[in-house]
Amino acid sequence: MAAETGLAKEYVEKYAGYTTADTLYGNAASGRNRDGQSDMDKMWFAQKKVVTDLAEKEPCVIVGRCADYILRNTADCLTVFIHASDEKRAERIVTVYGQREESPIQRLHDKDQKRKEFYELYTGTQWGQADNYDLCLDSGRLGIEPCVDMIAALYQQRCKATAT
């Protein structure tokens, strides 16, 4: 995405998929250049191109990046939304990424808000709404590995059904 947009890799890593302003209006109106695009717009179009190119090239798993929306008309695409309680998510980020000074739950809420705003700004649909996905799973209750196994099994079943 950095190569596609001409933006610094660090900037793309930090902001791709997230809003940069505190309000939806602020995100829609801020940082526009002469062609009317913001850096966020550039990242959206690059993200859309990367997701589309990957999906056309070969079977793949794309986490986030509005891929469910971008690939919504792709016949062999299986869209999945994985969620968990705040407590389970906080426990996981502390375990996987280590404790931070800020409350893990507050960090999750802040990131989720920015993801939600980005998703809704660029897709016009509600982030996390079950009917946007083929499958919704609670990894906090089911566990990560069982979720992976269910997704793989469902995808394989769909591939067999479309091959016949």
Secondary structure as UniProt FT lines:
FT   HELIX           2..5
FT   HELIX           9..15
FT   TURN            16..17
FT   HELIX           24..29
FT   TURN            30..31
FT   TURN            34..35
FT   HELIX           39..57
FT   TURN            65..66
FT   HELIX           67..70
FT   TURN            71..73
FT   TURN            75..76
FT   STRAND          80..83
FT   HELIX           86..97
FT   HELIX           104..123
FT   TURN            127..128
FT   HELIX           130..132
FT   STRAND          135..138
FT   HELIX           139..142
FT   HELIX           144..163
//
